[in-house]
C-alpha cells in the first residue's frame, strides 16, 4: 500500500433508487464514474419505509478521495461528485436525495 502525505476527504451522498437496484451495482457505477482521486466507497445505510415511496429505497454512501501529489480542492471534489450523480441517474435511474 502506498501512503500519501496529503489528507483524504470524504463525501456523503444519499440517493433514492428503485428497490431492485443492488448495492454491487451502485458501487460499480460510483467506482467507474469517480475521478482519479477516488479512494474507496462504503454504503453505510439503506432505508425503506416512512417518507420513502413504496417502490424506492434510500441509500447513503460515503466516498473517500485522496491525491498523492497535492491537497485536493473543493472544486476537485465537486466535479467528481457531480460526475457520480450524473452516472447514478443515467445508469441506475437514481437521484440525489436532498
HELIX and SHEET records of a PDB file:
HELIX    1   1 UNK A   23  UNK A   33  1                                  11    
HELIX    2   2 UNK A   74  UNK A   92  1                                  19    
SHEET    1   A 4 UNK A  38  UNK A  47  0                                        
SHEET    2   A 4 UNK A  56  UNK A  65 -1                                        
SHEET    3   A 4 UNK A   9  UNK A  18 -1                                        
SHEET    4   A 4 UNK A  95  UNK A  96 -1                                        
END                                                                             
